[in-house]
């Protein structure tokens, strides 16, 4: 193979690998799941403050919601289009299999992180997220009164039988699948939507307190109960005279990928208007259920949502843990990261703001470094105007040896990318000091500035 060297002369290069070989590349969806696994690892890391760990667990959940709405929906579309054209998309089917396999590894860790680690740790710190059955009779009476006055008027149970079509279930909504024993019609199925205007965690009033607190910023400690459990415990008011056989939480995710056609969609506003309604009610791409849900109930959901069983995931933890983010509002500074000094670090918005990219080219000894915020994805390379700018030759040694060098020495947050696409956390070697590159950059901000001669 003949190519140009950096000096501009023609040189002969042999043994060049075939860069079209898939073995040189990681699957994009699998790689993203590995990224989200690292978010989950932060929730498990005892070095992080407790409420920050709760936030990481919440972020893991909200990330996964978006992953299904956009990425899994894209894989599903390829499979569906292949079936319509009588052409099986084996790559898409394999992607879906790998996604499920990886999630079946990650989701039990998510469940145990909440059930066995974070929830007990919160209790020890006076923040008690309780199950309804743990409440006293007095607590239940107060909450029933709150339910009757505030929640009950907003509930509309929808039945499903030969005379009633299966109700539409909106994207990311939390619901109860209720089985009732009707004296006249026998066993029936109904769906109750959990009202999204209420906090997912309801504050249990203390002592003689009558009012239910809605602002968590006022709290340092408190007891909370899950909204869906409160509703399930008071279903007798919704179904008077009927025996409740069971109430099972479930949640669905729908396709929310707008999928604009770069050639056909000349008017972006018109394209958005055409798609927003369709995608809010787009096809379902995931069903999440409580682990107690009987198979006959999940079968009803799968059939009417037009989902296959590989897209159903059972959970031993409460569904939709992204709602845990509200707990971070509790006024407990000792359970959070220390706030940044905005005067010293005016451009550091928060600890999740890590979008800068450094592109370093050895370039045969004529080094070049470019900075930018965009990753090298088609949406950025083909569909947007993004900016990369070169670093001055005077700053290259600083950028290479200090900024890049510190990050490459990180043994707290850094991961090693393995050939199979997984990542492995890097730990300090014996007698090696811990180095968190992000903390180092904050504490030493500005220390690498150099003065250039003009």
Number of C-alpha atoms within 10 A of each C-alpha: 8 9 11 11 13 11 8 8 8 11 11 9 11 8 6 7 8 9 9 8 8 9 11 10 12 14 12 12 17 17 14 16 19 19 15 20 22 20 20 23 20 20 28 22 11 11 10 16 16 23 25 18 25 27 23 25 28 23 21 23 23 16 17 18 21 17 18 22 25 18 19 24 23 19 20 19 16 18 20 16 13 15 12 10 9 9 11 15 15 12 12 19 15 12 18 20 14 15 17 16 12 15 17 13 11 16 19 14 17 23 18 15 21 21 15 12 14 19 17 15 16 19 15 10 14 12 19 19 20 17 12 18 12 10 16 9 10 10 15 18 12 18 23 18 13 15 17 14 11 12 18 18 10 13 14 13 17 17 19 15 10 7 7 9 11 18 15 11 19 17 22 18 15 22 21 23 26 22 19 19 17 14 10 7 8 9 14 15 18 18 23 24 23 21 18 9 8 12 14 20 21 19 23 23 17 13 8 7 10 13 12 14 14 13 12 16 14 11 16 14 16 17 17 19 21 17 20 24 19 20 24 21 16 16 18 13 13 16 14 9 11 17 15 19 11 16 25 21 24 27 22 21 24 26 25 24 19 16 12 13 10 10 6 9 12 11 8 13 9 10 16 14 10 12 17 14 10 13 17 17 16 19 20 22 26 27 23 20 27 20 15 13 16 12 9 8 14 20 14 15 19 17 11 13 20 12 17 13 13 13 18 17 18 17 17 16 19 17 19 19 20 19 17 19 17 17 20 19 16 19 15 15 14 10 17 17 14 9 9 14 10 10 7 12 13 9 9 14 11 10 11 8 9 11 9 10 14 17 12 16 12 9 10 9 8 10 13 16 19 16 15 15 13 15 13 10 9 9 11 13 12 11 10 9 8 12 11 14 10 13 15 12 13 12 15 18 13 15 19 16 12 15 17 15 13 17 18 13 15 19 19 17 17 19 16 11 12 9 11 9 15 16 17 13 13 14 15 13 9 6 6 9 10 14 18 16 21 16 11 14 16 14 12 10 12 11 9 12 9 10 7 7 5 3
